[in-house]
Amino acid sequence: MDYLLTALGLVCFLEGLPYAAFPDRIKQWLKHIARLPSDQLRLMGGVLMAVGLGLVYLGRRHGAP
């Protein structure tokens, strides 16, 4: 349970950081994302999920017990 709470806390922190640091740039980026085709967004999401799972695997396999 500790790992889950730590992971969720890190996700919340990392997700909120750009909005707090660069709100005007985020607005421009979101407008750009809204114009992208759904298939391209789906592909980017899948790639990011695969990278995330790979990082979790590496962290759990090679990290502290």
PDB file with one MODEL, atoms N, CA, C and O in Angstrom:
MODEL        1
ATOM      1  N   MET A   1       0.819  -1.194   0.000  1.00  0.00           N
ATOM      2  CA  MET A   1       0.000   0.000   0.000  1.00  0.00           C
ATOM      3  C   MET A   1       0.866   1.261   0.000  1.00  0.00           C
ATOM      4  O   MET A   1       0.501   2.275  -0.595  1.00  0.00           O
ATOM      5  N   ASP A   2       2.029   1.184   0.682  1.00  0.00           N
ATOM      6  CA  ASP A   2       2.915   2.351   0.718  1.00  0.00           C
ATOM      7  C   ASP A   2       3.402   2.720  -0.677  1.00  0.00           C
ATOM      8  O   ASP A   2       3.470   3.898  -1.026  1.00  0.00           O
ATOM      9  N   TYR A   3       3.746   1.697  -1.484  1.00  0.00           N
ATOM     10  CA  TYR A   3       4.203   1.964  -2.846  1.00  0.00           C
ATOM     11  C   TYR A   3       3.103   2.615  -3.674  1.00  0.00           C
ATOM     12  O   TYR A   3       3.371   3.524  -4.460  1.00  0.00           O
ATOM     13  N   LEU A   4       1.883   2.162  -3.504  1.00  0.00           N
ATOM     14  CA  LEU A   4       0.768   2.722  -4.257  1.00  0.00           C
ATOM     15  C   LEU A   4       0.572   4.192  -3.914  1.00  0.00           C
ATOM     16  O   LEU A   4       0.424   5.022  -4.811  1.00  0.00           O
ATOM     17  N   LEU A   5       0.569   4.518  -2.645  1.00  0.00           N
ATOM     18  CA  LEU A   5       0.396   5.911  -2.238  1.00  0.00           C
ATOM     19  C   LEU A   5       1.562   6.778  -2.716  1.00  0.00           C
ATOM     20  O   LEU A   5       1.359   7.919  -3.132  1.00  0.00           O
ATOM     21  N   THR A   6       2.767   6.245  -2.659  1.00  0.00           N
ATOM     22  CA  THR A   6       3.924   6.981  -3.154  1.00  0.00           C
ATOM     23  C   THR A   6       3.804   7.222  -4.652  1.00  0.00           C
ATOM     24  O   THR A   6       4.054   8.330  -5.127  1.00  0.00           O
ATOM     25  N   ALA A   7       3.424   6.194  -5.393  1.00  0.00           N
ATOM     26  CA  ALA A   7       3.278   6.328  -6.842  1.00  0.00           C
ATOM     27  C   ALA A   7       2.184   7.331  -7.189  1.00  0.00           C
ATOM     28  O   ALA A   7       2.375   8.168  -8.071  1.00  0.00           O
ATOM     29  N   LEU A   8       1.051   7.260  -6.516  1.00  0.00           N
ATOM     30  CA  LEU A   8      -0.033   8.202  -6.790  1.00  0.00           C
ATOM     31  C   LEU A   8       0.380   9.631  -6.440  1.00  0.00           C
ATOM     32  O   LEU A   8       0.045  10.569  -7.163  1.00  0.00           O
ATOM     33  N   GLY A   9       1.096   9.795  -5.349  1.00  0.00           N
ATOM     34  CA  GLY A   9       1.581  11.118  -4.976  1.00  0.00           C
ATOM     35  C   GLY A   9       2.537  11.689  -6.008  1.00  0.00           C
ATOM     36  O   GLY A   9       2.460  12.870  -6.347  1.00  0.00           O
ATOM     37  N   LEU A  10       3.443  10.845  -6.512  1.00  0.00           N
ATOM     38  CA  LEU A  10       4.369  11.295  -7.551  1.00  0.00           C
ATOM     39  C   LEU A  10       3.641  11.649  -8.840  1.00  0.00           C
ATOM     40  O   LEU A  10       3.979  12.634  -9.497  1.00  0.00           O
ATOM     41  N   VAL A  11       2.649  10.855  -9.201  1.00  0.00           N
ATOM     42  CA  VAL A  11       1.873  11.142 -10.407  1.00  0.00           C
ATOM     43  C   VAL A  11       1.164  12.485 -10.262  1.00  0.00           C
ATOM     44  O   VAL A  11       1.201  13.305 -11.179  1.00  0.00           O
ATOM     45  N   CYS A  12       0.525  12.715  -9.131  1.00  0.00           N
ATOM     46  CA  CYS A  12      -0.173  13.984  -8.901  1.00  0.00           C
ATOM     47  C   CYS A  12       0.800  15.163  -8.954  1.00  0.00           C
ATOM     48  O   CYS A  12       0.506  16.192  -9.562  1.00  0.00           O
ATOM     49  N   PHE A  13       1.952  15.005  -8.316  1.00  0.00           N
ATOM     50  CA  PHE A  13       2.952  16.075  -8.322  1.00  0.00           C
ATOM     51  C   PHE A  13       3.434  16.368  -9.743  1.00  0.00           C
ATOM     52  O   PHE A  13       3.456  17.522 -10.171  1.00  0.00           O
ATOM     53  N   LEU A  14       3.820  15.319 -10.468  1.00  0.00           N
ATOM     54  CA  LEU A  14       4.351  15.510 -11.820  1.00  0.00           C
ATOM     55  C   LEU A  14       3.293  16.013 -12.797  1.00  0.00           C
ATOM     56  O   LEU A  14       3.607  16.777 -13.710  1.00  0.00           O
ATOM     57  N   GLU A  15       2.052  15.593 -12.615  1.00  0.00           N
ATOM     58  CA  GLU A  15       0.978  16.077 -13.482  1.00  0.00           C
ATOM     59  C   GLU A  15       0.666  17.548 -13.215  1.00  0.00           C
ATOM     60  O   GLU A  15       0.345  18.292 -14.142  1.00  0.00           O
ATOM     61  N   GLY A  16       0.756  17.965 -11.970  1.00  0.00           N
ATOM     62  CA  GLY A  16       0.414  19.342 -11.618  1.00  0.00           C
ATOM     63  C   GLY A  16       1.536  20.335 -11.839  1.00  0.00           C
ATOM     64  O   GLY A  16       1.278  21.530 -11.984  1.00  0.00           O
ATOM     65  N   LEU A  17       2.770  19.874 -11.867  1.00  0.00           N
ATOM     66  CA  LEU A  17       3.923  20.764 -11.985  1.00  0.00           C
ATOM     67  C   LEU A  17       3.879  21.677 -13.215  1.00  0.00           C
ATOM     68  O   LEU A  17       4.070  22.884 -13.062  1.00  0.00           O
ATOM     69  N   PRO A  18       3.640  21.168 -14.415  1.00  0.00           N
ATOM     70  CA  PRO A  18       3.614  22.074 -15.578  1.00  0.00           C
ATOM     71  C   PRO A  18       2.503  23.120 -15.500  1.00  0.00           C
ATOM     72  O   PRO A  18       2.690  24.253 -15.942  1.00  0.00           O
ATOM     73  N   TYR A  19       1.356  22.752 -14.944  1.00  0.00           N
ATOM     74  CA  TYR A  19       0.255  23.696 -14.837  1.00  0.00           C
ATOM     75  C   TYR A  19       0.588  24.833 -13.883  1.00  0.00           C
ATOM     76  O   TYR A  19       0.191  25.975 -14.114  1.00  0.00           O
ATOM     77  N   ALA A  20       1.313  24.530 -12.817  1.00  0.00           N
ATOM     78  CA  ALA A  20       1.708  25.549 -11.857  1.00  0.00           C
ATOM     79  C   ALA A  20       2.871  26.396 -12.383  1.00  0.00           C
ATOM     80  O   ALA A  20       2.915  27.603 -12.144  1.00  0.00           O
ATOM     81  N   ALA A  21       3.800  25.777 -13.088  1.00  0.00           N
ATOM     82  CA  ALA A  21       4.999  26.476 -13.533  1.00  0.00           C
ATOM     83  C   ALA A  21       4.798  27.256 -14.837  1.00  0.00           C
ATOM     84  O   ALA A  21       5.345  28.348 -14.992  1.00  0.00           O
ATOM     85  N   PHE A  22       4.020  26.707 -15.770  1.00  0.00           N
ATOM     86  CA  PHE A  22       3.882  27.309 -17.097  1.00  0.00           C
ATOM     87  C   PHE A  22       2.424  27.317 -17.569  1.00  0.00           C
ATOM     88  O   PHE A  22       2.120  26.676 -18.575  1.00  0.00           O
ATOM     89  N   PRO A  23       1.520  28.009 -16.892  1.00  0.00           N
ATOM     90  CA  PRO A  23       0.103  27.924 -17.259  1.00  0.00           C
ATOM     91  C   PRO A  23      -0.203  28.427 -18.679  1.00  0.00           C
ATOM     92  O   PRO A  23      -1.038  27.843 -19.370  1.00  0.00           O
ATOM     93  N   ASP A  24       0.459  29.498 -19.116  1.00  0.00           N
ATOM     94  CA  ASP A  24       0.185  30.013 -20.465  1.00  0.00           C
ATOM     95  C   ASP A  24       0.676  29.043 -21.535  1.00  0.00           C
ATOM     96  O   ASP A  24       0.004  28.843 -22.547  1.00  0.00           O
ATOM     97  N   ARG A  25       1.821  28.453 -21.321  1.00  0.00           N
ATOM     98  CA  ARG A  25       2.365  27.487 -22.278  1.00  0.00           C
ATOM     99  C   ARG A  25       1.485  26.236 -22.349  1.00  0.00           C
ATOM    100  O   ARG A  25       1.298  25.665 -23.423  1.00  0.00           O
ATOM    101  N   ILE A  26       0.953  25.817 -21.213  1.00  0.00           N
ATOM    102  CA  ILE A  26       0.065  24.642 -21.184  1.00  0.00           C
ATOM    103  C   ILE A  26      -1.195  24.910 -22.000  1.00  0.00           C
ATOM    104  O   ILE A  26      -1.667  24.030 -22.720  1.00  0.00           O
ATOM    105  N   LYS A  27      -1.741  26.119 -21.891  1.00  0.00           N
ATOM    106  CA  LYS A  27      -2.935  26.458 -22.680  1.00  0.00           C
ATOM    107  C   LYS A  27      -2.650  26.344 -24.180  1.00  0.00           C
ATOM    108  O   LYS A  27      -3.471  25.818 -24.931  1.00  0.00           O
ATOM    109  N   GLN A  28      -1.496  26.835 -24.609  1.00  0.00           N
ATOM    110  CA  GLN A  28      -1.122  26.726 -26.024  1.00  0.00           C
ATOM    111  C   GLN A  28      -0.955  25.264 -26.429  1.00  0.00           C
ATOM    112  O   GLN A  28      -1.403  24.857 -27.501  1.00  0.00           O
ATOM    113  N   TRP A  29      -0.313  24.480 -25.574  1.00  0.00           N
ATOM    114  CA  TRP A  29      -0.063  23.068 -25.859  1.00  0.00           C
ATOM    115  C   TRP A  29      -1.375  22.305 -25.957  1.00  0.00           C
ATOM    116  O   TRP A  29      -1.529  21.452 -26.832  1.00  0.00           O
ATOM    117  N   LEU A  30      -2.324  22.598 -25.070  1.00  0.00           N
ATOM    118  CA  LEU A  30      -3.616  21.909 -25.099  1.00  0.00           C
ATOM    119  C   LEU A  30      -4.401  22.236 -26.362  1.00  0.00           C
ATOM    120  O   LEU A  30      -5.094  21.373 -26.900  1.00  0.00           O
ATOM    121  N   LYS A  31      -4.302  23.468 -26.839  1.00  0.00           N
ATOM    122  CA  LYS A  31      -4.951  23.823 -28.113  1.00  0.00           C
ATOM    123  C   LYS A  31      -4.340  23.021 -29.255  1.00  0.00           C
ATOM    124  O   LYS A  31      -5.048  22.559 -30.149  1.00  0.00           O
ATOM    125  N   HIS A  32      -3.023  22.862 -29.218  1.00  0.00           N
ATOM    126  CA  HIS A  32      -2.337  22.075 -30.253  1.00  0.00           C
ATOM    127  C   HIS A  32      -2.778  20.607 -30.190  1.00  0.00           C
ATOM    128  O   HIS A  32      -3.044  19.993 -31.223  1.00  0.00           O
ATOM    129  N   ILE A  33      -2.853  20.056 -28.996  1.00  0.00           N
ATOM    130  CA  ILE A  33      -3.256  18.664 -28.824  1.00  0.00           C
ATOM    131  C   ILE A  33      -4.681  18.439 -29.314  1.00  0.00           C
ATOM    132  O   ILE A  33      -4.981  17.397 -29.897  1.00  0.00           O
ATOM    133  N   ALA A  34      -5.558  19.407 -29.081  1.00  0.00           N
ATOM    134  CA  ALA A  34      -6.954  19.272 -29.509  1.00  0.00           C
ATOM    135  C   ALA A  34      -7.075  19.155 -31.026  1.00  0.00           C
ATOM    136  O   ALA A  34      -8.048  18.590 -31.525  1.00  0.00           O
ATOM    137  N   ARG A  35      -6.112  19.674 -31.754  1.00  0.00           N
ATOM    138  CA  ARG A  35      -6.155  19.606 -33.225  1.00  0.00           C
ATOM    139  C   ARG A  35      -5.574  18.315 -33.787  1.00  0.00           C
ATOM    140  O   ARG A  35      -5.732  18.044 -34.977  1.00  0.00           O
ATOM    141  N   LEU A  36      -4.913  17.519 -32.969  1.00  0.00           N
ATOM    142  CA  LEU A  36      -4.312  16.268 -33.459  1.00  0.00           C
ATOM    143  C   LEU A  36      -5.385  15.207 -33.709  1.00  0.00           C
ATOM    144  O   LEU A  36      -6.400  15.185 -33.013  1.00  0.00           O
ATOM    145  N   PRO A  37      -5.177  14.340 -34.679  1.00  0.00           N
ATOM    146  CA  PRO A  37      -6.120  13.247 -34.926  1.00  0.00           C
ATOM    147  C   PRO A  37      -6.159  12.272 -33.739  1.00  0.00           C
ATOM    148  O   PRO A  37      -5.159  12.068 -33.051  1.00  0.00           O
ATOM    149  N   SER A  38      -7.316  11.688 -33.525  1.00  0.00           N
ATOM    150  CA  SER A  38      -7.494  10.760 -32.406  1.00  0.00           C
ATOM    151  C   SER A  38      -6.542   9.570 -32.489  1.00  0.00           C
ATOM    152  O   SER A  38      -6.028   9.115 -31.467  1.00  0.00           O
ATOM    153  N   ASP A  39      -6.308   9.072 -33.683  1.00  0.00           N
ATOM    154  CA  ASP A  39      -5.402   7.929 -33.837  1.00  0.00           C
ATOM    155  C   ASP A  39      -3.982   8.266 -33.368  1.00  0.00           C
ATOM    156  O   ASP A  39      -3.311   7.432 -32.759  1.00  0.00           O
ATOM    157  N   GLN A  40      -3.534   9.482 -33.652  1.00  0.00           N
ATOM    158  CA  GLN A  40      -2.199   9.886 -33.239  1.00  0.00           C
ATOM    159  C   GLN A  40      -2.130  10.010 -31.712  1.00  0.00           C
ATOM    160  O   GLN A  40      -1.139   9.612 -31.100  1.00  0.00           O
ATOM    161  N   LEU A  41      -3.178  10.561 -31.101  1.00  0.00           N
ATOM    162  CA  LEU A  41      -3.223  10.651 -29.639  1.00  0.00           C
ATOM    163  C   LEU A  41      -3.250   9.274 -28.998  1.00  0.00           C
ATOM    164  O   LEU A  41      -2.603   9.044 -27.976  1.00  0.00           O
ATOM    165  N   ARG A  42      -4.003   8.357 -29.601  1.00  0.00           N
ATOM    166  CA  ARG A  42      -4.083   6.996 -29.076  1.00  0.00           C
ATOM    167  C   ARG A  42      -2.714   6.318 -29.146  1.00  0.00           C
ATOM    168  O   ARG A  42      -2.319   5.621 -28.211  1.00  0.00           O
ATOM    169  N   LEU A  43      -1.998   6.516 -30.235  1.00  0.00           N
ATOM    170  CA  LEU A  43      -0.660   5.942 -30.390  1.00  0.00           C
ATOM    171  C   LEU A  43       0.302   6.531 -29.347  1.00  0.00           C
ATOM    172  O   LEU A  43       1.059   5.795 -28.713  1.00  0.00           O
ATOM    173  N   MET A  44       0.268   7.840 -29.175  1.00  0.00           N
ATOM    174  CA  MET A  44       1.144   8.476 -28.187  1.00  0.00           C
ATOM    175  C   MET A  44       0.818   7.985 -26.778  1.00  0.00           C
ATOM    176  O   MET A  44       1.724   7.747 -25.979  1.00  0.00           O
ATOM    177  N   GLY A  45      -0.458   7.835 -26.472  1.00  0.00           N
ATOM    178  CA  GLY A  45      -0.851   7.324 -25.162  1.00  0.00           C
ATOM    179  C   GLY A  45      -0.368   5.902 -24.944  1.00  0.00           C
ATOM    180  O   GLY A  45       0.113   5.570 -23.861  1.00  0.00           O
ATOM    181  N   GLY A  46      -0.489   5.070 -25.947  1.00  0.00           N
ATOM    182  CA  GLY A  46      -0.022   3.682 -25.847  1.00  0.00           C
ATOM    183  C   GLY A  46       1.482   3.601 -25.650  1.00  0.00           C
ATOM    184  O   GLY A  46       1.970   2.807 -24.846  1.00  0.00           O
ATOM    185  N   VAL A  47       2.219   4.433 -26.392  1.00  0.00           N
ATOM    186  CA  VAL A  47       3.682   4.447 -26.250  1.00  0.00           C
ATOM    187  C   VAL A  47       4.063   4.904 -24.844  1.00  0.00           C
ATOM    188  O   VAL A  47       4.935   4.305 -24.213  1.00  0.00           O
ATOM    189  N   LEU A  48       3.418   5.957 -24.351  1.00  0.00           N
ATOM    190  CA  LEU A  48       3.724   6.442 -23.001  1.00  0.00           C
ATOM    191  C   LEU A  48       3.386   5.406 -21.931  1.00  0.00           C
ATOM    192  O   LEU A  48       4.117   5.267 -20.950  1.00  0.00           O
ATOM    193  N   MET A  49       2.289   4.683 -22.113  1.00  0.00           N
ATOM    194  CA  MET A  49       1.945   3.636 -21.150  1.00  0.00           C
ATOM    195  C   MET A  49       2.991   2.526 -21.177  1.00  0.00           C
ATOM    196  O   MET A  49       3.386   2.024 -20.125  1.00  0.00           O
ATOM    197  N   ALA A  50       3.442   2.140 -22.368  1.00  0.00           N
ATOM    198  CA  ALA A  50       4.461   1.092 -22.478  1.00  0.00           C
ATOM    199  C   ALA A  50       5.771   1.539 -21.832  1.00  0.00           C
ATOM    200  O   ALA A  50       6.419   0.759 -21.134  1.00  0.00           O
ATOM    201  N   VAL A  51       6.155   2.782 -22.061  1.00  0.00           N
ATOM    202  CA  VAL A  51       7.372   3.311 -21.434  1.00  0.00           C
ATOM    203  C   VAL A  51       7.206   3.320 -19.918  1.00  0.00           C
ATOM    204  O   VAL A  51       8.124   2.943 -19.191  1.00  0.00           O
ATOM    205  N   GLY A  52       6.048   3.746 -19.442  1.00  0.00           N
ATOM    206  CA  GLY A  52       5.783   3.760 -18.003  1.00  0.00           C
ATOM    207  C   GLY A  52       5.870   2.377 -17.389  1.00  0.00           C
ATOM    208  O   GLY A  52       6.480   2.199 -16.335  1.00  0.00           O
ATOM    209  N   LEU A  53       5.266   1.401 -18.037  1.00  0.00           N
ATOM    210  CA  LEU A  53       5.347   0.031 -17.521  1.00  0.00           C
ATOM    211  C   LEU A  53       6.776  -0.486 -17.537  1.00  0.00           C
ATOM    212  O   LEU A  53       7.197  -1.198 -16.626  1.00  0.00           O
ATOM    213  N   GLY A  54       7.521  -0.124 -18.579  1.00  0.00           N
ATOM    214  CA  GLY A  54       8.923  -0.524 -18.635  1.00  0.00           C
ATOM    215  C   GLY A  54       9.735   0.081 -17.493  1.00  0.00           C
ATOM    216  O   GLY A  54      10.583  -0.592 -16.906  1.00  0.00           O
ATOM    217  N   LEU A  55       9.479   1.336 -17.181  1.00  0.00           N
ATOM    218  CA  LEU A  55      10.177   1.987 -16.074  1.00  0.00           C
ATOM    219  C   LEU A  55       9.803   1.358 -14.730  1.00  0.00           C
ATOM    220  O   LEU A  55      10.658   1.172 -13.864  1.00  0.00           O
ATOM    221  N   VAL A  56       8.527   1.035 -14.565  1.00  0.00           N
ATOM    222  CA  VAL A  56       8.104   0.362 -13.333  1.00  0.00           C
ATOM    223  C   VAL A  56       8.789  -0.989 -13.221  1.00  0.00           C
ATOM    224  O   VAL A  56       9.270  -1.351 -12.147  1.00  0.00           O
ATOM    225  N   TYR A  57       8.840  -1.735 -14.308  1.00  0.00           N
ATOM    226  CA  TYR A  57       9.504  -3.033 -14.311  1.00  0.00           C
ATOM    227  C   TYR A  57      10.973  -2.892 -13.922  1.00  0.00           C
ATOM    228  O   TYR A  57      11.467  -3.621 -13.062  1.00  0.00           O
ATOM    229  N   LEU A  58      11.666  -1.952 -14.559  1.00  0.00           N
ATOM    230  CA  LEU A  58      13.085  -1.757 -14.248  1.00  0.00           C
ATOM    231  C   LEU A  58      13.283  -1.324 -12.803  1.00  0.00           C
ATOM    232  O   LEU A  58      14.202  -1.792 -12.131  1.00  0.00           O
ATOM    233  N   GLY A  59      12.434  -0.440 -12.330  1.00  0.00           N
ATOM    234  CA  GLY A  59      12.543   0.015 -10.962  1.00  0.00           C
ATOM    235  C   GLY A  59      12.304  -1.096  -9.948  1.00  0.00           C
ATOM    236  O   GLY A  59      13.004  -1.180  -8.939  1.00  0.00           O
ATOM    237  N   ARG A  60      11.334  -1.933 -10.208  1.00  0.00           N
ATOM    238  CA  ARG A  60      11.023  -3.040  -9.293  1.00  0.00           C
ATOM    239  C   ARG A  60      12.067  -4.147  -9.387  1.00  0.00           C
ATOM    240  O   ARG A  60      12.385  -4.780  -8.380  1.00  0.00           O
ATOM    241  N   ARG A  61      12.593  -4.383 -10.558  1.00  0.00           N
ATOM    242  CA  ARG A  61      13.571  -5.464 -10.749  1.00  0.00           C
ATOM    243  C   ARG A  61      14.953  -5.087 -10.221  1.00  0.00           C
ATOM    244  O   ARG A  61      15.642  -5.905  -9.611  1.00  0.00           O
ATOM    245  N   HIS A  62      15.346  -3.843 -10.464  1.00  0.00           N
ATOM    246  CA  HIS A  62      16.712  -3.429 -10.123  1.00  0.00           C
ATOM    247  C   HIS A  62      16.761  -2.473  -8.932  1.00  0.00           C
ATOM    248  O   HIS A  62      17.844  -2.048  -8.530  1.00  0.00           O
ATOM    249  N   GLY A  63      15.618  -2.132  -8.370  1.00  0.00           N
ATOM    250  CA  GLY A  63      15.588  -1.205  -7.247  1.00  0.00           C
ATOM    251  C   GLY A  63      15.796  -1.914  -5.922  1.00  0.00           C
ATOM    252  O   GLY A  63      16.173  -3.085  -5.865  1.00  0.00           O
ATOM    253  N   ALA A  64      15.540  -1.172  -4.871  1.00  0.00           N
ATOM    254  CA  ALA A  64      15.680  -1.740  -3.522  1.00  0.00           C
ATOM    255  C   ALA A  64      14.604  -2.788  -3.274  1.00  0.00           C
ATOM    256  O   ALA A  64      13.505  -2.685  -3.820  1.00  0.00           O
ATOM    257  N   PRO A  65      14.905  -3.792  -2.460  1.00  0.00           N
ATOM    258  CA  PRO A  65      13.927  -4.864  -2.213  1.00  0.00           C
ATOM    259  C   PRO A  65      12.727  -4.386  -1.421  1.00  0.00           C
ATOM    260  O   PRO A  65      11.823  -5.171  -1.137  1.00  0.00           O
TER     261      PRO A  65
ENDMDL
END
